[in-house]
Amino acid sequence: MRLMESLYEIVEAKKQDIDNAFLAESAGVDDFANILGSQMNRTLLNAYRGVNQPWRQYTKQSEVNDFRTNDRIMGSEAEDLLPLGPGGAGPYQDSRLTEQKYSIRASTKGRAFSITRHALINDDLNYLRDQPARFGRAAARTLTKEVVNTVLEGNLPAYDGQALFHVNHGNLLTGAAPASSLTAANLNTARIAIQKSRFEGEFTGLQPKYLIVPPELEVTARTLLNSDWIPAPGTGIGNINPFQNSLELIVDQWLTSATAWYVAADPAEAPAIDVAFLPGRQQPDLLVQKPEYRFVVGGGEDEYMHGEFDELRYAVRYDWGIAVAMWQGIFKGAGV
């Protein structure tokens, strides 16, 4: 995600009005005793340098044109052909098509920040000037947490009204270790489940593509996917690894369970999660309130004076919607 690195760039590029009621109270000199203090031998360490978003690999990113509910229609395959009888004379039997749908709706999230002229002038470490960049990272974190923690780990309902991961879907392993742990046998179960999944009674033809794990399972996952040999349980004797290079590994540090793991198909073929944005707006908007006042006597423009006299106000705004789509495209091992 491209983030503007200085407040001045934001001022030049994003001079738009924002709702005053949206803004928090201004941050003044007293609010940042360490950052705006008088001692000059200080060093500022940013808490975040960027936001990793692995979910973008295993989810579908789509577009919605507005903030109304948008339906996503999933149509069935045509039914199998039937014999026409002796001599191929017929009759031809009609085939039916069926459909399912899920709905997605974008909404807006945002946050604002206001600072006084004195605080901005005293900001010799440029901490306050970098607030737009921090806002951009906050927007990315908010969206990431909703995708991973609220939707994926929250196991929200799919198009059929049942939870995304459900025994009726055949895409969930539960039970104490090793019943649902990340093992060669369980990985094979996950692969087969996706390959043999059906939509409206017909095989989907899907192939597993990704193995998604938390950092705690990265070593186990790399062993399963990269090793030439896998020891047989209880023997220590190595067998040829049939999973070598068979899946792409995604290590997602946002997963809260240290033991749960997932196998997913290509989201372009069977999206388990759909994340929708307004057209061309996959990044957040970084806004600065349009200046309302100018010098009437005295010098020229004051680079620190914007908004209502000696207060600067800016905000971040981000529009998105998330929906659970096809359960056929993903499998979970609870690993507990």
Secondary structure, DSSP 8 states (H G I E B T S, - for coil): -----SHHHHHHH-B----GGG---EE-GGG-TTTT-S-S------S-S----THHHHSEEEE-SSSS-EEEEEE----------GGG----------EEEEEE--EEEEEEEEEEHHHHHT-TT-TTTTHHHHHHHHHHHHHHHIIIIIIITTT-B-TTSSBSS-TTTT-EE-STTTTTSS-HHHHHHHHHHHHT-EETTEE----EEEEEE-GGGHHHHHHHHH-SEEE-TTT--EEE-TTTTSSEEEE-TT---SS-EEEEE-TTTS-SEEEEESTT--S-EEEE-------SSSSS--TT--TTTTEEEEEEEEEEEEEE--GGGEEEE---
